[in-house]
Amino acid sequence: MLLTHWRPTNEISYKCDWSCTFRFTRTRGPTRCGTVFPSSFGNDLGRTLGIRTHMRDQEQFLDVIDRDEAERRFRAALDLQPLGAETIAITDGLGRVLAGDLFARVDVPSFDRSNFDGFAVHAVDTFGASELAPTSLRLLEETLDAGTEPTVAVEPGQAVSISTGGMLPRGADAILMIEHADVRDGRVFVRRAVTPGSGVAYAGTDIATGETVLRAGTVLTSRETGVLAALGEATVEVWKQPRVAIISTGNEIIAPGQPMRPAAVYDSNSQVLADAVRELGGQPRFWGIVRDDLAELRRMLQGALLESDVVLMSGGTSKGKGDLCYRVVAELQDPGIVAHGVALKPGKPLCLAVTQGRPVVILPGFPTSAIFTFHEFVAPVIRILAGRPPASPESVTATMAVKTNSEIGRTEYLLVGLVKTDQGLSAFPMGKGSGSVTTFSRADGFVTIPRHTEIVDAGQSVEVQLIGRQLEVADLIVIGSHCVGLDFLLSQLQQRGVSSKLLNVGSSAGLLAARRGDCDIAGIHLLDPATGEYNRPFLTDAVDLIPGYRRRQGILFRSGDARFDGRTAAEIVALATRDPDCVMVNRNQGSGTRILIDGLLNGARPSGYAKQPTNHNAVAAAIAQHRADWGLAIESVARSNSLAFLPCQEEQYDFAIPKGRRNRPAVATFIALLSEESVGRKLIELGFRRDVL
């Protein structure tokens, strides 16, 4: 027996059964009497003096600590960051984690397309048409099938047949459904009027060139791989998967499939742990079952460390005579064992060690204890190494934000986005239509509406099934006008552990959401014609304004277009107003850009005014593809599409924040981010200007 601990007194004397007196003096380190005695002597001495002793044949826990302290020590010894990036084929991307932001290199759709079979027309030609008084249009001979580029332009009074997915020809601004028309003697008889934009999916309305489609840290499911395919991506950059070695130990352990024998138990821990590792994004490798053989266990541990990023051992973590795992792990250094014995029930025998930055964990042998301690201590580490976000619950309770109708007779799975409000979670139905490839990937979850339920009222409590086990409700809800500068800021937040959900609805709708408290931040660029000031005149007492940055809006057109080269904005507007062949592309009502456009036009309605896509990229796409000749958008979009840019207005893009949400951690992080010098420099590189750095 070697004495290793003592009572906190300066001097202790003990007289043993052999009439020998031993005197122990308190020092800075363990006191050793220097003599080896029988175990019975040590046990008797320990009970008498209240000291702990190292036994040659049985050792007890030396330092049982609480859960938080064990985790602190464990993580402090680890290098907690992803293991590095690699490029793989998207066919191998399922379950992997994006290592960087993914930007769209094409528009989806890449052209203005028809949503159904029918006829491409000028909407104004159908006004007043009805079943009793149909309007007649001349039918062109060409048929625009999907995949066919139009060779004709539709003039007023004309129509052309178009299939679902067909490319909208120049001149047309709406699709008349085939069910609402008759064809006789080369003419189309229109039985129902349509409005501009009806039946048209504009280029870039789903995904636009330059848009941040997926952010670093996103776990690729079938939804995201579908987005990658829709963008034409064949490869993707992802984080490497941590390699996790799993070793089961004990004379009593046998593999599933072997005949049961007395005193044996089947090895269930290795299967549970391997599948849990896969769920977390790791690559498990089962190294086998090791009997209580110290040399064999040492050899297997050393081999696992050479080929793995994490080593999990199951069993042999107590300090009984046959428990050997802790003995071989105790031989590790740099730093070695950081915690052995945690005040948990179940899970007290847990042993946490680190060697050269690699975690080595001995989990208790009992299955319940093993899986409990794995999820408490190891799972978060594997997530970090794999570049995955933190875990989240599988379902949450929310209130339906708007009244929703459902079709009687069919169970409906309603995709929703979750928004944090002062009253809890609100579920907003999502969707851009059946042709969208982004709705499913951006939804937080779905609500199951039973087949006998016709209406789910606003304010009704619903259970939301989250899509993916690791998906979390966003920390920051941003609603308003889209900007690539805002994309950059949200990506920076993502890297700092702040997730976000961005809904691009325009400045006016964003400001309204901020006033209601339905979002954390609204990106706005609203010009007050009366004062010439941006944003501040539109505020109420319910919101604060955080200064953002300046950006230039201007007229976009194709380089070399003689109609526009060398002209001023006023001259271009005057030309477009006079020339019906000079086609513009507009923006949606409620957007800050639309307000600026209407100010430039001063009541004029040039050809193409009715085309109203919802973002800057779609405007650029229409011009680049010769479906329009000019439009208004920000300078960075003109650059990315190689279009000429005539500056018209330097505008202020700011952030409206509900006063009740300004002190939320995610909002405070966003505000602080705006003031960082490195962020300001990057915004300048992107073509923006910021006064406050």
N, C-alpha and C positions, 0 to 999 in steps of 0.2 A: 504493500500500500504506500502511495506517495501523497502526503498532505498537500492540498492545493488551495483551500480556502480557510478562513479563520473568522472568529467573532471580532467585531469591531472594538476590542479592548486592547490596551497596551501590552498586557502580559497575561498568559494563561498557563496554569500548571495542571498536569494530569498525572495521576498515579495509576499505572496499569496493573493487571493481575499478577505480573511478575515482580511487583514491588519496585518498579523503576519509575522515576519521576522525570517527565519531559516538560521542558519550559519552552513556550513559543512566544516570540516577540513580534509585534506588529511592524511590518515594513511596507515599502512602496509596492512590492510585488508579492506573489504567493510565497508563503513560508513552507519550507521543506525541512523535515527532520533528517533527511539523508539516509534513512534506514527503511528497508522493506520489511513489512510485517504481515502476518496472516490476515485474510479478509475479515475474520471475526473481530480482530482488534480494531480494524478500521471502522466497521459498522458500530462497534461499541463506543469508540472515540467520537464518531460523528454524532451519535445520538446524545452523548454527554455534552459536547462542546457546541453543537449546532453547526458543524462545518460539513462541507461537501468533499468527497474524496474521489479520485480516479481509481477504478478497480480494474484489475487485469482481465477479469472475466465478465464484468457487467458495469456499464457506464450510464449515468443519469444525465438528463438535460441540465445544461449549465446556465442557460440564459433564455427563458421563455419571455418573448416580447409581444406587444400588442400588434394588431394587424397593420395599422398605419405606419408604425415604426419599421416593421418588416418590409413593407412596400417601399418606404423611403430609402432604406439601405440598399435594397435590390436595384431600384431604378438609378440611384446615384452611382452605382458601379457599372452601369450599362451605357453603351453608346446608342441612344434611342433616336434613330433616324432610319429612313428607308435604306435598303442595301445597295441601291444603284439601279440605273435604268438599262433597259434592253429593248431592241426593236423586234417585234414579232409580226407574223401575218394575222390579219383580223380573224381568220378562220380559227386561230388559236387564242383569241382574245377573251373568250367568255370567262368571267370570274376574275380577270386581271384588273390591275389598278393603273389608271392613267398617270404617267410621270410628269406630264406638262399639259398646259391648256391646248385644246384642239380648236383651231380656227377654220371656218368654212372657206374652201378655195373655189367653190362654185355656188351658184344660187340654186335653191330647191323651192319650187320648181325653177328650172333654168330659163323659162320663157313663160309668157302669158298663155295659159292653157284653158281648154274648155272642161267644165266639170261634168258634162253629159252630152249625149248625142243631140244634135239640133242644127241651128243655123247661126252663123256669125253675122251680126247686123249692126246698124247704127240704132241705138236705143230710141233716139228721137223719132225715127221712122215708124216705130210701133205705137207711139202715143195715140190714144183714142181707139185702138183696136179692141174689138170684143167679138163674142160668138155671133152676135146678130149683125155686126158691122165690121167684118174683117178688113184688114189693110193688105194691099197687094205690093209685093216687092219682086224685082227681077232676079231670078236665080242664076248665078254664074255656073259655068260648066264644071269648074274644078271641085273636087271633093277633098277636104283636108282630113286625112286619116292620121292617127297617132304615128309620130315618127316622120311625118312629111312636112317639109318647110314650104310655107305658102309662096306661090309665084304671082299671086294677084293681090291687089288692094281692093277693099270693099268701098265703093263710092256710095254717096247718099242714094237711097232708093234701091239698093242692091242687097243681096244676101248670098251666102255661100254655105254649102253643107259642111259640117264639121263633126268629127267623132269625139267621143270621150277621150280626153288627153291630147286632142289635136291642138296645134299651135295657132293662137289667135292672129289673124292677118292684120296688116296695117289698115287703119281706117275703122275697123269694127271696134265696138266698145261694150258689147253684150252678147250673150248667147240666148237664143230663143229655143226652148225645148221642142223636140220633134213632136211631142204630144199636143202642142198648142199651135200647130200649123198644118196646113194642107198644101200639097204640091200638085199643080195642074198647068199643063201647057207652058212649062218653063217659068212659072211664077210661083212664089210662096205666098199663101194667104194666111196672114197673121191673125190669130183669134184671141191673143192675150198680149197686152203691152208689157214691156220689160224696161227696167231702169239701167242707167250706165253702171257697168261693173257686174250686172247680174249674170251668174253662171260662169264667171271668170276667176281663176286662181292666178293672181299676178305673180310675176317672177320675184323670187326672194321673199314672198310673204310667209313661207314656212321657215326657211333658212336662207340667210343672205350672205353674200361674199364678205369675208372679213369678220363675220359675227363669231363670238366665242360660243361654240356649241356645247362643248363639254369642258369641265375644269379639272385641273390636276387633283388627284385624290378620288376621282369618280370610279366606282367599281363597275366594270363593264358587265351588264346583263344582256339578254337578247334585245332589249330595247335600245341600248347604246350601240351594240354592234350593227343593228339595223340602220341607225343614224350614220355610222361610219360607211356602210355600204352605199347608202343614199348619196353620200358626199363623194363617192368614188375612191375612197381610201383603201389601199390594199394592205398597208402595214400600219402599225400603231406603236408608239413608244410607251412602255409600261415599266413599273417597278419590278425588280427581280423578286421571286417568291422565296421566302425564308425556308431553308431545308431543316426539317425537324426530325431528329433521331429519337426513336421510342424504344426503350429497353425495359422489359419486364423481368423481375427477379424473384427467386424463391424456389425451394425444393418442392413446394406444394403446388406450383403453377404448372398446368398442362394446357396445350393448345386446343382450341375448339376442333372437334372432329375426332380427337383421340378418345379411346375408351376411358370411362371414369374409373378411378381406383381409390381405395381408402385413403383418407386424409388429403386428397387432392381437390383443387378448385380450378375451374376453367378460367383462362385469361380473358377477361372482358375488358380490362382497362386499356389494352393496346388498341382494340377496335374503337372504343369510345374516343380515345385521344386522337387517333389517326383521323377519324371523321371530323372531329372538332377542329383539328388543324386545317383540314381541307376547307371547312366552312369559313375559316378566318383568312384564307388566301395563302396558306403555306403548303409545302410539299412534304408529306410525312414519309418516313421510311422506317419500317419495323425491323429492328436489328435482331430480334429473337428473344427467347426466354433463357435466362442465365440461372443456373443452379447456384447454390451458396458456395461459390468457389472464388476466393479473393483474386487469384491470379487471372482467371478467365474474365472476371468482371472488370478488372483493371485494363486488360487488353482490349475488351470491347469498348470501354469508355474512351480510351485513347484513340481507337479507330473512328468512333463516332465524332469526336472533336475535330479530327482531320477533315471530315467530309460534310460537316453540318454547321448550321448557324445557331441552332438551339438543341440541347440534349435534355430529354425527359426520361427519368428513371422512375419506375413504379415499384414500391415495396422496399424493405430494407432500410428505412429511414430512422427507425427507432434505434435504441442502443443496446438491444439484446445481443446475446452471444452470436446468433446467426444472422443478424442484420448487418450486411457488409457494405451496402451502397454508401453510407455516410463515411465509412473508412476510406474508400478509394477517392471520394470527393474531397475528403479532408486533406488529401495529398496535393490538391490543386492550389495554385497560387495566382496572384495578380487579379483580384485580392484573395480568391478562394471563397470559403463559406462566409456569408454575410448575415445569415439568420438561420438558426436551427431550433425550432420550437416556437410556434406562434399561438397566441391565446385565442384559438378558434375552436368551435365545436360545430361540425366536425373539422378536423384538419390540424390538430395540434402538432403531429410529428413532422410537418412540412420543413424541408431543408432547401434554402435558397443559396446558390453559389454563382460566382462569375469568374471566368478565367479568360484573360486576354479579350475582354469585351463580349464574350459569348456566355449566355445564361445556361447554367446546369442546374436543373431542378429535380429534387427527389420528392415525388408525390407519395402520400400515404398509400398503402396497399389496398385498403378497403375501397371499393369502387365509389361509394358515395363521397367519401373524403377526397379521393383522388380527383374526381371531376369537379367538385366544389372548389378546391384549392386551385385547380387548373384555371377555371374561369375567373377566379378572383385575382390571381397573380400573373399567370402566364399568358392568357388570352390577350390582354391589353398590349403586352410586349410584342406578341406576334403581329397584331394589327399594325403597330407602328413600324415594325421592320418591313411589313408588306406594303406600307404606304396607305393603309386603309383608314377610314374615319372611325371614330369611336362607335361603340354599339348603341343601339336604340331599342325601345320596346317594339313589339310586333304589332300592337294595335293601340289606338288612343281614342278617347271620347271627345267629340267636337259638336258644335252646333252648326246646322246648315245655314249658310250665309244668305241664300236666296231661295225663294220658292221653286221647287223642281217638280216637273210633271214626268210621269213614267207611264209606259204603255201597259195596260191591264193584260194579263195572260202570259207575260214573260218576266223572268227574273232579270233585273238590270244591275250591271256593275258600273257604277258611276264614278269615273275618274275625278279626283278632287285635288286641289292644292290647299295646304293648310297654312293659315295665317294666325299668328299670335296676336290677340287683342287683350285689352284690360280685363275682359270677362272670361278669357280662356281661349280655346282654339276655335276658329271658324273654318268651315269647309266650303271652298269655292269650286263649283263645277268647272271643269276645264275642257278645252277643245278648240281646234281650228278647222274642224271638219274631218271627214273620213280619209281624206288624202294626206293628212299631216303625219309626219314621222317623228315629230318632237313631243306631241302631247303626252303619250304614254311614258316617255323617258323623263319628262319634267313633272309628272304628277307625283304627289307624295304618297297617295294610296287610293283606295276605292271604297265606296259605300255600296253594300248589297241591298238593293230595294226588292222586297218580295214581289212575286208575280201578281198578288192581289192588291198591291198598294198602287194607287194612282197618283197621289200627291205627297210629297215631303215638304212640309211648310217651313218657311224661314224661321229660324230660331229653334227648330226641333233638334233634340239631342240624337246623335247618330254615332255608331261605332265605325271608325276608319281603319281598315286593314292596310297597314303600311306595305309598300312594295319593296321587298328586300329586307332582310333581317337587319342590315346595318344602316338603313336609311334613317336620317334624323330630320325632324322638322327644322327648317332653316332658322338660324339665329337672327337673321336680318331680312326683313321683307322690304323690297324696293319696287315701287310702282310709279310709272311716269314715262318721260321721254327717254328713248334709247340713245346712247352715245358710246362710241368705242372707248372714250376716256373712262366712262363709268364701268365698262367691261374690265378695263385694266385695274381699276380700284377694287372691284369685287374679287378679282383673281388674287390681288395682294392680300385681301382679308382671308381668303380661303387658305392661303399658305400660312396664315397665323392662327388657324383653327376656328375661324368665324365663317360659318356657311351662310349662303344667301339664296334668296329666290327673287328673280327679276321678272316683273310683268310689264311689258312695253305697251302702254295704253295711250301714250301722249301726255303732254304737259298738263292740259286742263283736267283730264281724268285723274292724273296723279295727284294734283293739288287738291282735288275734291276728296280723294282717298285719305290724304294727310289730314284734312280738316275733320274727317269722320273718325280718325284714329285707326284706320284699317291697314296702315302700313307704318314702317319705321322711318322711311326716307322716300321722298318723291323728287326725281330729277326733273327740273323745269327750265324752260327758256321762253317765257311769255313776255312779249313786247306790248307795252301800253302806248298806243298811238298818240294819246293826248299829251303824255309827258316825255315820250321817247325813252323811258326807263324800263329795264327788264325786271320782272318778277316781283319786286317789292310792292308795287301798287296793288297786287292781287292778294296780298297776305291778309289774314284775319288774326285776331287775338289767340286763336287756337294753335298757331304754328309759328315756329322760328325759322329764320332763313340763314343757312350756312353758305358762305361764299364758295363757289366752285372754281370755275376757270372760264376763260374766254375762248371762243372758237369762231371761225369765219364761215358764214353762209354765202353761197354765191350761185351763179348760173353755171350749170354743167352742159357741155356740148362736145361733139366729136371734134378732135383736133383736125384742122384743115377744112372745116366747114366754112366756106366762103361767106355764107349768109351771116355768120356771127363774128368771124375774125375781125378784130379791130373796132367792134361796136361797143357802145355803152349798154348798161342794163336797160335804160329807158328806150334806147334804139331797138334792142332785141324785142322788148315787149311790144313796141309799136309795130315792128315787122310781123311778129307772130299774130297780132290782132288782125292785120290786113290779109295775111297769106294763110288760107286754110290748109295748105300742104306743109306748113311749119307747125308740127305737132308737139305739144308740150306733154309732160307727165306731172301730175299734181301730187299733193299729199293729202292725207286724211284730215277730216274736220276735227278740231280739238287739239291738233298738234301745233307747237310753236312755229314750225316751218310754214304751215298753212296760213297762219296769221300774217307772216312776212310776205308770202306769195300774194295774198289778197291785197296787201298794201301796195305791192309793186304794180299789180294789175289795175288797181283803182276802178274796179267794177267791170273790167273787160273779161270776156270768157273765150280765150283762144281755143283753137282746135286741140282736143285732148284734155281739156279742163276737167272732164268727168272721170278721168282715170286717177284713182286715189289710192295708191299703195300706202302701206303703213310704216315704211322706214326708208332711210336715206339710200341704203344699198339697192333697194328695188327701183328707185329712181335712176340710179346709175346704170343698172342692168338694162332698163328699157331704152336708154339712150345708146349704150354700147351695142345693143342688138338691133338698132335701127327701127325699133318699134315706136320710138319717140325721138324728137330732135333736140329738146332742151328741157331743163327742169331745175329745181332749186334743191341743193343739198350741201352738206358740210365739206370742207376742203379735203379732209383725210379720205373720204370716199372717192372723190375725184382722182386723187393720187393712186389709190389701189386699183382703180379701173382704167387708168391711163386716159383720162378725159381732160379736156381743157376746162379751166376754172376761172370765172370772172367774179371777183369778190364784190359782194353787194352790202353785206352788213356784218360787223363784228358783234356778236351777241354774247350775253352772259348766261352760262349754264350753271345754275345753283341747285341747292338741295333744301327742300322744305321738310321740316321735321316737326311732328306733333309735340307740343311742349311736354305732354305727359310721358313721352318716350325718350326725351333727350338724355336722360341719365342712365338709360339701359346700357349694360356693358358693351353690347355689339355696336350700338350707336356711338358711344364714347370712343370706341376703337376706330370707327370710321372717321370721326371728326379729327382725331389725333393723326390718322394716316394722311389726311389732306395737308397737314402742316409739315410733313417730313420733306427735307430737301431732296432726297433721292427720288421721291415720288414726283415732286415738282419738275425735276430734270427729265424724268421719263415722259411726263405729260407734254413737255416742250418737244421732245423727240417725236411724239405722236402728232404734233401740229397744233397743240393747244397752248394757251398762255395763262399764267396764274400770277397774281400780284402778291398774294400772301404766301410766303415760303418759310 
